[in-house]
Amino acid sequence: MLSQATTTLDFDTPGRGLLEITTPVARWVQSAGFRTGLLTLFIRHTSASLLVQENADPEVQADLERFFARLVPDGDPLFKHRDEGPDDMPAHVRSALTAVQLSIPLIDGRMSLGTWQGIYLWEHRKRPHRRQVVLHLMGS
């Protein structure tokens, strides 16, 4: 029989950068008691995103930040929306270029992530924020 479970997890970000959230997500998945299914994660914000990325070498995260700093620089005169500062519109563009939703298969009660994969909340604003990630698990 197909079942569903949902929850919302809150995360405090230190400011711009990647925050690994694999462990709290895995704890919730384990507590739900499903053996197989599909986990969907959705971030409820327009200036942060989600991604699955390497969790072994921190240089990967630093390289991603450097790339996005070059691609979408803060204070770019192209952007008129600056209600919350020079990083406001660049944060929205970064979010639009990445993902606000992830789907991860559940096999034998565990997320089917690769050896070096982790789930990250990517904060695109410079100052700290409290972010909400909605988890939805469907399966048995």
C-alpha positions in Angstrom: 0.0 0.0 0.0 1.3 3.5 -0.9 1.7 5.9 1.9 2.8 9.5 2.3 4.6 11.5 5.0 5.6 15.2 5.1 7.5 17.5 7.4 9.2 20.9 7.2 12.7 21.3 8.5 14.1 24.7 9.5 17.8 25.6 8.8 19.7 28.7 9.9 22.3 29.7 7.3 25.4 31.6 8.2 25.1 33.6 5.0 26.1 32.9 1.4 27.4 29.4 0.8 26.5 25.7 0.9 25.0 24.2 4.0 25.0 20.4 4.1 21.6 19.1 5.2 22.0 15.4 4.4 22.0 14.2 8.0 18.8 15.8 9.3 17.0 14.8 6.1 18.3 11.2 6.5 17.2 11.1 10.1 13.7 12.2 9.2 13.5 9.6 6.3 14.6 6.9 8.7 12.0 7.9 11.3 9.3 7.7 8.7 9.8 4.0 8.4 9.5 3.7 4.6 11.5 1.0 2.8 11.0 2.2 -0.8 9.7 5.4 -2.3 10.6 8.8 -3.6 11.6 11.7 -1.4 10.9 15.2 -2.7 12.6 18.3 -1.1 11.3 21.8 -1.8 12.8 25.0 -0.5 10.2 27.7 0.3 12.3 30.7 -0.7 13.3 32.6 -3.9 16.9 33.5 -2.9 18.2 30.1 -1.9 18.2 26.7 -3.6 18.9 23.0 -3.2 21.4 20.8 -4.8 23.0 17.4 -4.7 26.8 17.9 -4.8 30.1 16.3 -3.8 30.6 16.2 0.0 34.2 15.1 0.1 36.3 18.0 -1.1 35.3 21.5 0.2 37.1 23.0 -2.8 34.1 21.9 -4.9 31.9 24.2 -2.9 34.4 27.1 -3.0 34.7 26.6 -6.8 30.9 26.8 -7.2 30.8 30.0 -5.2 33.6 31.5 -7.3 31.9 30.5 -10.5 28.6 32.1 -9.5 30.3 35.2 -8.2 31.7 35.7 -11.7 28.5 34.7 -13.5 26.1 36.8 -11.3 28.1 39.5 -9.5 26.5 41.4 -6.6 25.7 45.0 -7.5 25.6 44.4 -11.2 24.1 47.6 -12.8 22.0 45.4 -15.0 19.7 44.7 -12.0 17.1 47.3 -10.9 15.6 45.2 -8.1 17.7 46.1 -5.0 15.1 46.3 -2.2 17.3 44.4 0.2 20.7 45.4 -1.0 23.2 44.7 -3.9 22.9 40.9 -3.4 19.1 40.9 -3.7 18.5 40.3 -7.4 21.7 38.3 -7.9 20.4 35.9 -5.2 17.1 35.5 -7.2 19.1 34.8 -10.4 21.3 32.3 -8.7 18.1 30.5 -7.4 16.6 30.6 -10.9 19.7 29.0 -12.4 19.8 26.2 -9.8 17.0 24.1 -8.3 14.4 24.7 -5.7 13.2 21.1 -5.7 15.0 17.7 -5.6 13.8 14.1 -6.0 15.8 11.3 -4.4 14.8 7.6 -4.6 14.5 5.7 -1.4 15.8 2.1 -1.5 16.0 -0.3 1.4 15.0 2.5 3.8 17.8 4.8 2.7 18.2 7.7 0.3 19.9 6.4 -2.9 22.7 8.9 -2.9 26.1 8.1 -4.4 29.2 7.7 -2.3 30.4 11.3 -2.5 26.9 13.0 -2.8 25.3 15.2 -0.1 22.2 17.3 -0.1 22.9 21.0 0.3 20.9 24.1 0.9 22.6 26.9 -1.0 22.1 30.3 0.6 22.5 33.0 -2.0 22.1 36.0 0.3 25.2 37.4 2.1 23.5 37.7 5.5 22.2 34.8 7.6 18.6 33.6 7.1 16.2 31.0 8.5 15.2 28.7 5.6 12.5 26.1 5.4 12.7 22.9 3.4 9.6 20.9 2.9 10.1 17.1 2.7 7.5 14.8 1.1 8.0 11.0 1.1 5.8 8.7 -0.9 6.2 5.0 -0.9 5.9 2.0 1.3 
